[in-house]
Amino acid sequence: MEICCMMQNLNQMTNTELKRYLSEHRNEEEAFQAALQVLMSRCDSATQQLYPFDLDNPESEVEALLLEKLNRTE
């Protein structure tokens, strides 16, 4: 399979499918590297911004929001 076709297929896989693919192709260096690159690129984009909004004091404000939500569920 050509690399460009393989990459298109990998890009369409879910993270779970990619992890399965990595496990099944762990001894095929090229296939493993391509799948790992796709999976890692998804992780990078997810961690670029810690908070989706601007806060003056993120730690205490997020803690307050979480405590409020916890108190609602009890």
LINJO-V993725 format. One record per residue. RES is the residue in one letter. OMEGA is omega in whole degrees, 0 to 359 (none if undefined). Layout:
RES:OMEGA, RES:OMEGA
This chain:
M:179, E:182, I:182, C:178, C:179, M:181, M:178, Q:178, N:180, L:180, N:180, Q:181, M:172, T:178, N:179, T:178, E:178, L:179, K:177, R:179, Y:178, L:179, S:182, E:184, H:185, R:181, N:178, E:190, E:183, E:180, A:181, F:182, Q:180, A:181, A:180, L:178, Q:179, V:181, L:181, M:179, S:177, R:178, C:181, D:182, S:181, A:184, T:182, Q:183, Q:183, L:182, Y:183, P:181, F:180, D:178, L:178, D:180, N:189, P:184, E:183, S:181, E:177, V:177, E:179, A:178, L:180, L:178, L:178, E:179, K:178, L:181, N:179, R:184, T:182, E:none
